[in-house]
């Protein structure tokens, strides 16, 4: 499966059109919050900037991590058609 950045942007902007569900997961403690922040930093460092979003895809897991200009972190799972927004403490 190939991931097109334009498709990823469209999925985040209007997930229901593509059949994706959205879930919000808040960090339950500082350790988990630090893990979320680490994912975010890695995505910005190793990902590709596309129209104000940093995107890093892991084809083996059929997932992409996305960090927006506002610092919001999303994990898009293409297999399960799920978008998880991770929120820090």
C-alpha positions in Angstrom: 0.0 0.0 0.0 1.3 3.4 -0.9 0.5 6.5 1.1 -0.1 9.8 -0.7 0.4 12.9 1.4 -2.6 14.6 -0.3 -4.8 11.6 0.8 -3.5 11.8 4.3 -4.4 15.5 4.5 -7.9 14.9 3.1 -8.5 12.1 5.6 -7.5 14.3 8.5 -9.7 17.2 7.2 -12.8 15.0 6.6 -12.4 11.5 7.9 -16.0 10.3 7.5 -15.9 10.7 3.7 -13.2 8.1 3.5 -14.9 5.9 6.1 -12.4 6.6 9.0 -13.4 6.8 12.6 -11.8 9.3 15.0 -10.8 8.5 18.6 -9.1 10.8 21.1 -6.7 9.3 23.6 -5.5 11.5 26.4 -2.3 10.7 28.3 -3.1 9.1 31.6 0.2 10.1 33.3 3.4 12.1 32.6 5.2 9.0 31.4 2.6 8.4 28.7 2.6 12.1 27.9 6.4 12.0 27.4 5.9 9.0 25.0 3.4 11.0 23.0 5.8 13.9 22.9 8.6 11.6 21.8 6.5 10.3 18.9 5.8 13.9 17.9 9.4 14.9 18.0 10.5 11.8 16.0 7.8 12.5 13.4 9.0 16.1 12.9 12.6 15.0 12.8 12.3 12.0 10.5 9.1 12.8 8.6 8.3 14.8 5.5 6.7 18.3 5.7 3.6 18.5 3.5 1.6 21.7 3.5 2.2 22.4 7.2 2.0 18.8 8.4 4.9 16.5 9.3 4.1 13.0 8.1 6.0 9.8 8.8 4.5 6.5 7.6 5.4 3.0 8.7 4.3 0.8 5.7 4.7 -2.5 7.7 2.1 -1.4 10.2 -0.1 0.4 7.6 0.1 3.6 9.8 1.2 7.2 9.5 2.0 9.6 12.3 1.1 13.2 11.6 2.0 16.3 13.5 0.2 19.5 12.5 1.5 23.1 12.7 -0.5 23.5 15.9 1.4 20.6 17.4 -1.5 18.1 17.3 -0.4 14.5 17.0 -2.5 11.9 15.1 -1.9 8.3 14.2 -3.7 7.1 11.1 -4.3 3.4 10.9 -5.2 2.5 7.3 -5.9 -1.2 8.1 -8.6 -0.4 10.8 -9.6 2.9 9.2 -9.0 4.7 12.5 -7.6 8.1 13.4 -6.3 8.4 16.9 -5.6 11.9 18.2 -3.1 11.7 21.1 -3.3 14.5 23.7 -0.6 15.4 26.1 -1.0 16.3 29.8 
